[in-house]
Amino acid sequence: MRRLVSLAIVCALLGLALPLRAETARPLQVVASFSILADMLREVAGDAAQVHSLVGANADAHVFEPTPADAQRLARADLVVVNGLHFEGWIDRLVRSSGYRGPVIEATRGIEPRRVGRAVDPHAWQSLAHAQRYVENMRAALVAAAPSQAAAINARAAAYGERIAALDASARAAFEAVPRDQRRVVTTHDAFGYLGDAYGITFISPRAWNTDSEASAAGVASVIRQVRLHQARALFVENITDRRSIERISQETGARVGGTLYSDALSPPAAGADTYLRLYAHNVKSIAVALQAVAAR
């Protein structure tokens, strides 16, 4: 103890800062609202942080109900990262009930969202260009919370950004093989609009941006009419939604279900979409293969 006090006195006399053990003794405790954010944070933070996801793999953040254990985890966190754009309707209540007083970072800060009237589409991670903004916001928040780890965090963020850019180039090449007027896909809920904007794909869905209610009969009937009108033949279910509406559309139109897309959550480990980049690559490949098959008929 005397040595620590003496060191503090010497540092003060020399105008130096005494290293803060609170920052360097343990990794940051970071809480992400859902699994995709958690994976991106792990890529950027590396050993500088332990990251926990409130909403896990194959789980739907739209209808998530926090538990007392989630509030306790938040109370112990150094940093909380959420998507924003009203994606996590439960997060403000959870933060208040937990007593957490630290920073809450919105990963979408600085992104201009897609809109229908006053409503905004929260699924901005479906754009790889927007994913670069996610990474930058995470990098800045992590560096602010652990400045001694800045060099490593910055390097990891830059390398991750390069991998995102490479995947974007690969996706563009895959969809260039499909005529633009044949890039039509049906999904169970409207989660892929940003991907569609990026690569010129029209997505049709019986449900809007939220999954907190079942697809209505009118919504399903509207999609059936659109599928017949536009001759869409690529249908997909999602890992977080009920497949019954897509199966009905398939029965009514003769279009085949092409497989599973991952929209709002990662898959379990080793299931092919257990990281953000693997999720995105899986979706791109699945959609491109289905569309190319339709174009070849």
Salt bridges, closest charged atoms under 4 A:
GLU43 OE1 - ARG163 NH1 3.09
ASP78 OD2 - ARG26 NH1 2.87
GLU112 OE2 - ARG115 NE 3.74
ASP121 OD2 - ARG114 NH1 2.61
ASP121 OD1 - HIS123 ND1 2.76
GLU136 OE2 - ARG139 NH2 2.86
ASP168 OD2 - ARG172 NE 3.47
ASP197 OD2 - ARG114 NE 3.00
GLU238 OE1 - HIS189 ND1 2.67
ASP242 OD2 - ARG244 NH2 2.68
GLU247 OE2 - ARG243 NE 2.61
GLU252 OE1 - ARG228 NH2 3.70
ASP264 OD2 - HIS62 NE2 2.87
ASP264 OD2 - HIS123 NE2 3.44
ASP264 OD2 - HIS189 NE2 3.63
ASP274 OD1 - ARG278 NE 2.70
